[in-house]
């Protein structure tokens, strides 16, 4: 048993060193420019097929080498019925990974020209796929979110109005078009539902919901998606942790 435990520790150490070296190369090559944020621990763990503890160990090594600076003490994530949602590119995937099953009801699917969005996010073109979906719980059909996605209309994404989504998944369709989120920003506030959004969600205008805006970019910093969501505050919560 002791030999097995020792071997496991050696394998873990080697994997941590391998991940650290691959990240060093990515930083030195300019894939992660000075001042940029590395992907989160969850994303790195998925990318390298290792545990978050292995990622933390690798990052600690990079910090000791003065290749990165870490800011500890503050973290935030969204929960659904008290369960932490993974940092996934969509609420649907995050819910599914937590064991919560939903179905998406498409209420809009078309190509649009939006010069204001293009200017705001620094997109090279002004045509986008506009995909609006209501997410309902399987079972009682309760609407728990309304998501409005805007994605550059390129490749498979541009053909969605005619061909539909790849495997009924926007994430899969984006990947097929070479639009792979690597990092981004998200803003969360509390706001009142307007008449149209309230009608789609089966709620009263003026009812307070969590309102989120997420802008995702690829590894090179190019815009890949903007998602504006309304989340049922009876189910979703924002959790913030702080301290050492």
N, C-alpha and C positions, 0 to 999 in steps of 0.2 A: 504493500500500500504506500509506504514511504517513497519507494522508487517511482511509483506511478505519479504521486504528487510532485516529486522533484522533476519528472519529465514534463508534466503539465506546466510547471513554472518556467521551465526552459523554453517550451514552445510559445508560451505567452510572451516571454521576454523577446524572443526572436521576431515574433509577429509585430510587437510594439516597435522594435528597431526598424523593421521593414517599412512599416507605415510612416515612421518619422523620416526615414530617408527619402521616401517617395514625396512626402510633403516638402522636404528641404529642396529637392530638385524642382518641384513646381514653383516654389517661392523664388529660387535663384534664376529660373528660366523666365520669370516675369509673368507666369500664368496667374499668380496672385501678386499684383503690384504692391509696392510699398504704400502703406496707409489703407489698403483694402481690407475688408473683413473676410476671414476664412469661412467656409460653410460651417453650419452648426454641427455639434457632436453627433446628432441623429443622422444627418445626411452623410457625414464622413464615415460613420459606422456602416451604413448601407453601402457606400461606395467601395469600401475596403473589405466588406463582409467580416467585420470583427465586432467585438463588444464595445460599448461606450467606455468602459474602464480602460481598454486598450488604447482607444483614441485619446483619453485624458492623459495616459502615460506618455504617448507620443508627443502631445502638445506641451506637456511639462518639459520634455527634452528640448523641444524647439525654443521654449522660453528661456531655458538655461543657456542655450546657444545664442540668445539675443536675436533670434530670427523673428519672433513674434512677441507681442505684449498681450497679456491676458488681463481682463477686468472682471474680477469675481465679485460676488455679493448681490447681484441683481439678476433676476430672471423672470420671465413671464410666459404664460401659456394659457390657452383656452381649454376649458373643460366642458364636458357634456354629461349632465347628471352626475357630476362629481368625478368623472373619469378623464384623465389628461388625454388630450388629443395630440397625436403625433404631428411633427412639423412636415406635413405632406403638402403637395401642390394643390390639393382641393379638399374641401370639407367632406365630400363624399368618401374619398379614399381614407381620410383621417378617421372618420366614423367607422368605416368598414374594418380598419385595422384594430379598432377598439372593440369590435364585436357587435356594433350597432348597425343594423341593416336598414337601409333607406332605398327609396326609388326616386329617380329624377324625372320630373315632368317638364318638358321643354315648352316654354311659352314664346320664345323668339329664337330664330335661327336664320340669319341673313348677313350678307356682306354690306358694310356701311363705309362711307367715306367720312372721316372725322379728323379734320386738320387740327382742331384744338387738342385732341388727345395726342396726335403725332408730335405736336410742338411741346406738350407737357412732358412726355416721356422720352423725347429725343429719338423717335422712330424715323427710319429712313423713308417710309412710305405712309400714305394716309388712308389706305384701305385696310379694314379689319373685319374679322368675323365677330359678329355680335351674337352671343349665345346666352340667353336668360333661362334659368331653370329654378323651379321650385322643388325643394327636397322634402319628401314626406316619409314618415315612419311606416315601415311595412307592418301591417296589422290594423291599426285604427286610422291610418291615412293622415295623421296630424301633420300639417305643414310646419317644419321647424326652421327652414331657411329659404331665402330668395337670393340667388346668386346671379350677378350680371357680369359675364366674362367678355373681355375684348382682347383678341389675339391677332397678330399680324396675319393678313390673308395671303399666306404663301403655301405652296405645295399642297399637301393633303388638307390643310386647314381651309384653304381657299375653296376647295371642292365640297366642303361639308354641306352647304345648302342643297346640293344636288345628290351627293353620295351618302350623306349621313356621317356619323362619328365612327371611327375605327373601334370595333368591339364596344360600341356605345360608350366610349370613354374619350373625353376631351384630352386627358393626359396622354393617352396612347396616340391620338391624332396629332397632337403637338410634337411628340417624339418622332413620329413618322415624317414630320415636316422639318425636323432638325431644330425644333424649339424646345430646349431642355432647360428648365429653371435651375439655377445654381445658387442664387442668393436674391435678396430683395428686402423690401420694407413693408411693414403693416401698421396701419393706424386703426385704433378701436375707440369708439365713442358711444354715447347713448343719444339717440335721436328719435323724433316722432315720425311715424309712418305717414307718407302722403296718401292721397286717395287711391291712386293706381296700385301702389305697392300693397296697401291694406286690402284692396279688393282681391289681388292675387293670393294673398296669404289667408284670406278669410277672416280678417281682423277689422277693427274699427279705425278709421283715420285718426291720427293723433296718438295712437297707442305707442308706448315707448318700447323700442327694440335696441339690441346691440347693433351698431352700424360699423362695418369694417371695410377698409380699403387696403388691398394688397397689390403691390407692384413687384413683379418678378423679372429678373434678368438672367441671362446665361453667363457662363464662365468668363466671357469676354466683355460683359457689361451691356450687351444688347438687350433691348426690351423684348420680352416674350409674352407677358400677360398682365392685364389689370383685371382684378376681380373686386367688385363692390357687392357686399353681402349684407343682408338683414338677418339677424339671428335671434331666435326666440329666447328672451331673457329668462323664461321659466326653465329652460333646459341648458343653455349655454352660460358660462361664467368666464370672467377673466381672472386668472390667479397670478399673483405677483409674489415672488419670494425675495428676501434680501438678508444681508448679514453674511458673515464668513462661513 
